[in-house]
């Protein structure tokens, strides 16, 4: 039996990221995707309807609803949120 040290992380984003800034970026994108998906769901839109309202393709909405974070930049998600008539706010908290 070996003395293997178990590494723990505060979040999954910290575990899969190389740097704290990368983890923060992933966390923000995941939060935006979750909130945008909730708006689409609340409005009862199909993927096609959501795509029309957001000014993107239906496959792009499919990627969003499936949580494919790597396919979206923060800029793209902010643009989609704005197209939905919502406002994105960023707040800085002490780490």
C-alpha positions in Angstrom: 0.0 0.0 0.0 1.4 3.4 -0.9 1.1 6.7 0.9 -0.7 8.5 -1.9 -1.8 12.1 -1.0 -5.3 12.9 -2.0 -5.7 16.4 -3.4 -8.9 18.3 -2.6 -10.4 21.3 -4.4 -13.0 23.9 -3.5 -14.9 23.3 -6.8 -14.8 21.1 -9.8 -13.6 24.2 -11.8 -10.6 24.4 -9.6 -9.9 20.7 -10.1 -10.0 20.8 -13.9 -8.3 24.1 -14.4 -4.6 24.9 -14.6 -4.9 28.4 -13.1 -7.3 30.2 -10.8 -8.2 32.6 -13.6 -9.1 29.7 -15.9 -11.3 28.3 -13.0 -13.0 31.7 -12.6 -13.7 31.9 -16.3 -15.2 28.4 -16.4 -17.3 29.2 -13.3 -18.7 32.4 -14.9 -19.5 30.7 -18.2 -21.2 27.8 -16.4 -23.3 30.2 -14.4 -24.3 32.2 -17.5 -25.2 29.0 -19.4 -27.4 27.8 -16.4 -29.2 31.1 -16.2 -29.7 31.5 -20.0 -31.0 27.9 -20.1 -33.5 28.7 -17.3 -34.8 31.8 -19.2 -35.3 29.7 -22.3 -37.1 27.0 -20.3 -39.3 29.6 -18.4 -40.4 31.0 -21.8 -41.2 27.6 -23.1 -39.3 28.1 -26.3 -38.2 25.3 -28.6 -34.5 25.3 -29.6 -35.5 26.9 -32.9 -37.5 29.6 -31.2 -34.7 30.3 -28.8 -32.2 30.5 -31.6 -34.3 33.0 -33.5 -34.6 35.2 -30.4 -30.9 35.0 -29.6 -29.7 35.5 -33.1 -27.8 32.2 -33.3 -28.3 28.8 -34.9 -30.4 26.0 -33.4 -27.3 23.8 -33.1 -25.6 26.6 -31.1 -28.6 26.6 -28.7 -28.4 22.9 -28.5 -24.7 23.2 -27.4 -25.8 25.8 -24.8 -28.6 23.6 -23.4 -26.3 20.6 -23.2 -23.8 22.7 -21.1 -20.9 22.6 -23.6 -19.0 25.3 -21.9 -15.9 25.0 -24.0 -17.9 26.1 -27.1 -18.8 29.5 -25.6 -16.7 32.5 -24.7 -17.9 35.0 -22.0 -18.5 37.5 -24.8 -20.8 35.1 -26.7 -22.8 34.3 -23.6 -23.2 38.0 -22.7 -24.4 38.7 -26.3 -27.0 35.8 -26.0 -28.2 37.1 -22.6 -28.6 40.6 -24.0 -30.5 39.2 -27.0 -32.9 37.6 -24.5 -33.6 41.1 -23.0 -31.6 40.3 -19.8 -28.7 42.2 -18.2 -25.5 40.6 -17.0 -23.9 41.9 -13.9 -20.5 41.0 -12.6 -19.7 41.3 -8.9 -16.3 40.9 -7.3 -16.1 39.1 -4.0 -13.1 38.4 -1.8 -11.6 35.0 -2.5 
